[in-house]
Amino acid sequence: MPKLTRQQTIILSIMVVVVLYGLYDFIIVPKTKSVSSDVGKKPAELEAFVADITAKMSKGFLSSNDAYTINSAETEWIRDPFYEKKSFRDWRRIKDPKAGKDAGSDPGFNYSGYLSIGNKKMAIINGVEYESGDHLEIEGYVVEKIYPDRVVIINIKSRSEFEVSLQE
């Protein structure tokens, strides 16, 4: 049998440790009872547990962690951590080298998301959320109407109106 290299010796020793742990875990250590076997034997405890949870849910009981999570989710972001203007501009420049050279050309809007909650409709354009009437980050443009499949944008200077389709 040829002599083992240092790497092979390390791998072999790790394998031996794993096999010994497997034997210890599956054969030597006694098994504990599973939860499903306890449920059949103690229906009174289960019913008490369910009643306790139901009572807490109906009272509106929230732990401090739950309350903090909900409050954090509802607060306005100072800035979107997932959006970088520079990255989008670089991507746009690579995709269409002519973009931004003509002053009268379409500045290249990317309508990538639609959200409707009740009467509130929001569109994600170039990675930023807008409602109807909001001014876009690219100066001189306003979101006029938001639809699930397209958004209507107005150029304030030229009063021209154009539609941008949803990009999927």
N, C-alpha and C positions, 0 to 999 in steps of 0.2 A: 504494500500500500504506500503511495507517494506521501511525502511530508506535506501537511496542510500549511497554507499561507496564513499570515496574521489575520487577514480579513475573513477567511474561512473559519478560523478558530473562534473569532468574535461572534460570527453568525451562528455557529454551532452551539456556543455557550448560551446565547440568548434563546435559542430554540429549546435547549434543555431546561432553562429556567421557566419558560412558558409551559412546557409539558408538565413539569413538577407542580406548577401552580394549578394547572387544569386538574391534575389528579387530586390535589388537596381540596379544591373547590367542589368538585363533583362527587368524590368518593368519601373523603375523610370527614369533612364538615357535615353535620346533620342538617337536613333540609328543614326550613321553617314552614309553617302552615301558610297556605295562600289565602288571600282575602276572600276569594269566592267560597271557600269552605266555611269561613266564619259567618258569611251572610246567611246561609241556610240555617244555621244553628241559633242565630240571635236576631230574629225579625223585630223584636221590641226595640233593640238598640238602633237598628236601621231606621225604623219608623220615627224614633225620637230625633235622630240625626236629620232626617228629611224635614221634620216639623220645625226644627231649629233653623235650618237654612231657609225654609219658606218664610218663617217669621222675620228673619233678618232682611230678606229680600223685600218683603212688603213694607217694612219700616223705612226702607231707603238707606239701610246701614252701609256705610262705606268705610273701609279702613283708611288710615292716613295715606298709605301708598296709593290706593285707588283714587282718592280725592286729588292728590298731587298729580297723578298721571292725567286725569281728566282736565284739571286746570291747565296743565302744561300744553295739552293738545289743543285747547280752545284759545290760547293766547296768540296774538298776531306775531308773526316772525318779523324780526327787524330786517333781516335779509334772508333770502332763500339759500340754504347751504348747498343745494344741488345745482345751482345755476351759476355759470361763469360767462360773462359777456365775451371775454377774450376767446374762449373755446368755441363759442358759436360763430363768432366772426371769422376765426381761422378755418373752421369747417366750411363755412359759406364761401370763403375766398378760394378754397381748394376745389369745391364742387363747381363753382361758377366763377372763373377768373374775371369775367366782365362785370360782375356785380359791384355796384358802388362807384363805377367810373363815370357813368352818365348821370347827370343830375336829374334828368327826367325819367330815368328807368325805374322799374319796380325795385324797391329796396330789398325784396326777398323776405317775405313773411313765411314762417313755418307754423301753421295751425296744427298743433299736435294733440290737443285734448279738449274735451267738452265735459262740463259738470253742471247738472241741474238739480237743485235742491229746493223744492217748493216752487216759488216764483222767481227765485234767484238763479240766473244762468251765468256761467263763467266759461271763458275760453282761455286756453293756454297757447299763447302766441310767442314764438321765439323763447320758450321756457319760462315765461312770466304769465301770471294769471290776470285776466282783465274781465270787467263787466261792461255792459253796453254803456257808451258815453265816456269811457276812460280814454285818456291820451296814451298812445303807445310810447315806448322808450325812444323809438326813432321819431324825432321831432316832426311835427306837421301832419301826423296821422291820428285818427280817432276811430275807435270801434263803434260802429253804428248798430248793427244787429248781429245776434249770435244764434246760429242754428246748429243742430247736432252734426251736420255734414259739411257746413261751410260757415264762414264769417264774412260780414260785409264791413269793409274798411273805407273811410273817406280821407282823401288828401285835402287838408284844410285850405292850402294855398290855391290849388287848381280846382277845388270843389269836384274833383273826379271821384267816382265811386267804383270800387272793384271788389270782387269776391275771391276769397282764398279757401280752397278746398281742404278738408281734413286730411292730414298725412298719416297714414297708418304704417 
